[in-house]
Amino acid sequence: MRKYETMFIIKSNLGEEATEAVIEKMTGVITSNGGEVANLDKMGTKELAYEINKDKTGYYVLVNFAGEPATVEELERIFKIDDNVLRYLILRDE
């Protein structure tokens, strides 16, 4: 399995329970596709450098995980579908 790192930004106006639900959904996608979450860092609400869909702040989450390329493809598909995720980036960790 390869190591990856992903950071995603969730809408900050969701509320605590909805934010946790989005984080659980994303980590669930990783584990259900044969991946392992090594580290989960909830960085909290921060101001964005520029507005994204009229939002000025976002909740940042950093996840280090190991998985196959198919795991990354499924995670990216879910990121694109979920309207609560403003931005995401998935990098391969060397």
N, C-alpha and C positions, 0 to 999 in steps of 0.2 A: 504494500500500500504506500502511496505517496502522501507527503505532508502538504497541507494547504493552510492558508490563512484567509479569512474573509472578514471584512468590515461592512456593516450595513447600518443605514440610518432609518429609524422609524419615526413616523409623525409624532411630534411631542404632545399633541392635543388629545391623544387617545385615552389617557388615564392609565393607572398602574396595572390593573388587571388585564386590560387589552394589550398593553405593551408586553407583559409577561407571557401572554398567550401567543403573541407573534414570535417571541424568542423561543418558546417551547416548540412551536411549529417548525421553526428552522432547524433547531437541534434534533428534532424528531425526524426530519427529512434525512439528515446526515446518518443517524443511527439506523433508521429503517432500510437504508440502502447499503448497509455493510460498513459504514464508517464509524470512527471513534472520535468523540470530542475530547481533546486533550486539555483545552483551556477555554474558559468563557469569561470574558471581561466586560461587565456592563459599565461603560464609561459615563453614562448619564446624559442629561440634557445639555447641549451646547449650542451656541449661536452658529448658524451657517455662514459661510463666506459670502454667499449670495442666495437670494430667494429661490426656492424650488417649489413649484406649484403653490405659490403664495404663502409658503411656510418660511419663517425666519429662524426657527429653532428646530432641532431634531435630537432624538435619543440615539446615541452611538453605542454599537455593540461590536466587540471584536471576538472572533472565534478561531481558535487553532484546532485543526482536526486532521485526521488521517483517513484516506479513502481512495477508492478507485476513480478513474475518470468519469465513469457513469454516475457516480455519486455527485460529482461537481456539476455535471450536465443537468441532473434532476434538481439540484439546489438552485441553479441559475434559472431554470424554468419556473420554479416556485417564486423566486424573487421577482421575476417579470410579471407574474400574474397578480401578486399581492399588492393591492393599492395602498396598504399601510407602510410599505417600504419605499422611501424616497429615493435612495441611491444604494448601490452595493458594489463591492469589488472583491474578486476572488483571485488570490495569488498563489502560485506554487511555491512552497517553502523549500529551500535547498538544504 
